Amino acid sequence: MAERHDVVTHPFTVTLIRIKAKQLCRRTDMSRSDLDDLQQEMRLYLLQKLHLFDPERGNLEAFVTNVINTCVAMLLRHRERDKRRESYNAISLERTRVECDGDLTTLGAVLLEEDGRRLTQTAPISPSEQFELREALQHVVDSLSAEDRALLMQVAEHGITHTAKVLGVSWRQVNNAMARIRDLCKKAGLDPN
């Protein structure tokens, strides 16, 4: 049982599930409030399929990636199937007529930008918040060594795997360096979560 827990709490698994769940939450038919449910569903699916893992046939990271990608595909198929059901009622913003100030108009004409931000749970950043964000980011970048700055740029442009190949190191080493940089960002108040 401890092995199953180790797989689900492994840093690679936690990161992959978080990334996939955030990607799904960016879809228009999902919201940020679905994040925890999606992560839980992916963990559960991984636990259900863990008995299929054979270390002689491949490594754990490849297995986890495969299982999580399958889970994401199933979640999307299920979501699409729900949309095709007769009980699914989509509302057209252009065809739905509503009364506003005594006039009849389309729903799309009366919805405001704030309504969209409320639905997607996003908020605009004020100029002062933008300034603070830039200052914090500059502080983190200035505190990095030249080597870490180059690594960060390489990962941002090409990803962890490609960076590891270029530098001739393992992806774990690059991942560990990125974890160090993320910790600096969190300490500077740049935690995206």
N, C-alpha and C positions, 0 to 999 in steps of 0.2 A: 504494500500500500504506500510505503514511503517513496518508492520509485515513481509511482503515478503522480504523487504530489510534487516531486522534484521536476518532472517534465512540465507540469502546468505552471510552476513558479520559476522555471528556468528563465534567465533574462532574455534570451532570444525569443522564447514563446510569449512572454509578457509584452515585449516590444512589438512583435508581429501582430498579436491580437489587438493591441492598442491602435496600431497604424491602420489595420484593416477596418476596425470599427469606426475610426474617425473618417476614413474614406467613405464608408457607407453613409455616415451621418451627413456628409456633404451633398448627398443626393436630394433632389427636390421632394421626393416622396418619403423622406425620413427627416428626423430632426436631432439636434444634439441631446435631447432628452432620452433618445434611444440608445445612447452610448453604453451605459452600464448593462442594459439588457442584451445588446449585441455581443459584448465581451463575454458575458456569462454564457450565452448560447454557444459561442465558439469554444470556450473552455469545456463545457459539458460535452460537446461533440468530440473534442479531442480525447477526453477521458473515455468516451464510448468506443473510440477507434484505437486506443492505445494498445490493446491486445494484438493488433495486427503488425506492430513494429517488430522488425527483425534486424538486429544490429549487424548481422552478417550480410544483409542485402543493401544496406545504406546507412547514412548517418542520421542522427536524430533531427537535425535542423531541416534536412530535406523532407523527412517524414512529416514533421510538424507543418512545414510550409504547404505540402500537398494536402494535408487534412484540413488546414484552415482555408485554403483556396477552395476546396470542395464545399466546405461549410458555407462560405460566402456565396458561391454559385447556387447552392440550395436555398439560402435565404432570399436571394434575388428572384429565383424561380417561384418560390412560394409567394413573394410579394406581387409578382406579375400575375400569378394565378388568381390572387385575391382581387386584383384590379379588374379581371375579366368576368368575375362573378356578377350575377344580376344584382346582388345586394350592395355592390360597390357603387356609390353615387358620387360622381365627380361634378363639380360645379364650374360651369364656364363663366369666366369673368366678362366675356363679351356678350353672351346670350342671356345672362341672368339680369333681369331688370329690377331695379330697386327705386324706392322713392327717396329723394334727397331734397330738402328745402322746398317741398311741394311739387317738384318736377320728377318725371320718370327718366332714369338714366341707367347706364350699365354699371354693374358692380365694379368692374375694373376702373371706371372713371372716378369712383368715390374712395377707393382704397388709397391709402397714403404710403409713402416709403417707410414710415415708422411701423405700419402694419406688417410689412414684409420682414423688417428687422425683428419685430416681436415674434413672428412665426418661426423664423430661422434662428432665433436667440442670438443675434449679433447686434452689436452696438457700435456706432461710429466713435472714432478716437478723437478727442478734442485736441486742439493745437498744443496745449500744455502737456497732455499725455503723450503726444507724439514727440515733443521735445525731451521729456523725461525718458522715453523709450530709446531715443537716439543717444542720449547721454549715457544711459546704462549700457547700451550695446557698445558704444565707443570705449567705455571703461573696461568692459570684458575684452574687447579686441586688443586694447593697449596692454592689458595684463598678460596676454598670451606671448609665448616665445615665438620667434620667427618661424621655427619648425612647426609649431601648432597652428599658426596662421596659415602657412602653406598647406598643411594637412586639411584644415577647415575649408579652404578654397577648393582644394582638389575633391573633397567629399561632396561639397555643394554642387560642383560642376559635373562630376562623374559617378558619384555614389561610392559606397564603402568597398564593394568587391573590386571595382576597377582601380580604386586608390590602393588597395592592398597589393594588387598585381603590379602596379607601377612602382610602388615602394619596395616590393619584394618581401613583404611581411604577410602574416596571416590576417584574415578579416577580423579575427578576435582582437588583435593588437590595435587595429584601426578603431574597432568598436569601443575598446577600453579608453583610447585617447578621446573619442567623441563623448564618452560618458564623463570624463574629467571636465571637458569643455561645457557639457550640459550642466554639471554641478556648479561651475563658475557662473553660468547664466542664471541658474536658480538663486544663487546667493545675491546676484545683482538685481533680482526681482523680475527676471525675464522668463519665468516659468509659464509655458503656454497652457498648462492644465488648470 
